[in-house]
């Protein structure tokens, strides 16, 4: 009882003193306890490391009457206990500092430069402290104010200004950081224009009050400030910058295209139009044997396509007959005067035949609708295709591939018929997709191959029923009427080394293709060689002219050599690389391949850039959308194919590196094993030495062991004494 009374006497007065102190102290900062004063803040580097590992996280302060500084700073708390670490971080620049309500306060956080930029009104409207002067002096001398902010610029009295500047009173103004503001505004304009290019949104939409309110709401949501204002660029500034970028991109494409036409014997002029939309582009192969596409012009109000094409050619200085005759014109079915040849988009020809022959009536409409319902129930994705009949094909294919996931109940859907349609239309879908890969590799060399493969697929067999034979007959008639093979299609297949023998053609047709190749060499290649000026196509100086003693091969011999010599094969991805490696063996055929293989089999600009006729945008915006930084002058080829010797050398180098790496690992493992053996030997020697140094006491009376404690018994052991 006495001890309890004594404890109460020692602890009571301190509690009474603290409460009295709080009762007496009604103003100023509250008294801080010893525990709070002795608080140890964690190191900022330690908290920064825990933020990276996920042991800590940032959160918004949730106190009711908090300072405006907490709209810029956030607390850092531990992830496991949710306790505040005592460290705060700036949301704008990730600056971290210590904070405690009774130790540090928020003054040092208000002095942070981000707080001054985010809340300028906290400094301009802060209360002013007038110096200790009399009222009479206030009328004679200017009122001097001292701003509480550490960034405040103290004004200079007029008397001092007169003494230092000879009586002239300058107007002192605070100059903002104009360079940084100009940089931020320029970056904002650039991002807005890139957004307009990529999403095809007009500049007026980006400068409207609706978009401004949207951005303002986004700022409030992200920063939880609600006081900042959004200042969008002026519409005229955006239009001026877009015009400059448009002219710069246009001049670059013009320079590259004219330079390529001087070195090549031909290229392709592609027109993809639908309704009022029209996109003009060119395809050519540059000096590195890479297929390049350049968008020349685009419009959403193309009422007169021929006039639009003519104006585009004039803008890029391609309207003269010499340059225009080098182009092969490709479109969805139109013609254009002045070019060497006009070709039709073959992928759209196949689409038209299948759409009219199979899905032209309502025969399979119910089947497709039922398959759509099944895909919706199974949540199968069939997006990513622009052609209508390919979308229907994919819907049916998804149903067949997932037929084990559902059971039909009271449905008229015939899955066997769906499977037949999928198997029957699969080659046409593959041909339509392959002939659209113009942005990846040459495709004109695929036209002849797909034509004969589809005709073989349409041949009647003994197993065909009435439905199969009827579909084959209708589609075959449509293919023969619309799929018109031109000489360039056959020449392109001939220039693919894998199919240079043209086994799908008859002997007379092969001879006709060979004669057409010789005519093109005579009419195009000879003129090109005559204007070389002593420099070959690779920019190297030609050797001296000793033609009178040199054995020269004719075009006939080069063509026969290409047919008879055993050559390496190549796929469609590296056919251009093959011709680059063999251009010294077949110089004139390589010139011809550089022209023919640059011609695309189909037009795909509207599909690739996802343009629709209902979009009302300016031609400049459409042009920049098609020539955005990630789409400009697409280089469409794979890396250079390495030779066998190079592959073996790389393999041997890798083998040597692996052996050296294994030697290092073995040496390190041996070192670790030696340390382990040495450590065990030291441990054993230490135990032996300890046992040698032990002092043993012999116990002659075993009854004494019963009186020894268990803890001591564990430390005892039997030792044999000599």
Secondary structure, DSSP 8 states (H G I E B T S, - for coil): -HHHHHHHHHHHHHHHHHHHHHHH--SSS----HHHHT-----HHHHHHHHHHTSEEEE----TT--GGGGTEEEEEETTT--EEEEEEETTT--EEE--TTTT-SHHHHTSHHHHHH-THHHHTS-EEE-S--HHHHHHS---EEESSTT------HHHHHHHHTT----------HHHHHHHHHHHHHHHHHHHHHHT--HHHHTSHHHHHHHHHHHHHHHS----------HHHHHHHHHHHHHHHHHHHHHHHHHHHHHSS-EEEEEEEETTEEEEEEEEE-TTS-EEEEEEEEES--S-HHHHHHHHHHHTT--SHHHHTTEEEEESS---TTSSEEEE-HHHHHHHHHHHHTSSSSTTHHHHHHHHHHHHHHT----S--SHHHHHHHHHHHHHHTGGG----S----HHHHHHHHHHHHHHHHHHHHTT-TTTS--GGGHHHHHHHHHHHTS--TT--HHHHHHHHHHHHHHHHH----HHHHHHHHTSGGGTT-TTS-HHHHHHHHHHHHHHIIIIIHHHHHT-TTB-TTS-B-----TTTS----HHHHHHHHHHS------TTSHHHHHHHTTTTSHHHHHHHHHHTTS-SS--HHHHTT--TT----HHHHHHHHT-TTTTTEEE-------HHHHHHHHHHHHHHHHHHHHHHHHHHHHHHHHHHHHHHHHHHHHHHHHHT--------GGGGGGS-HHHHHT-------
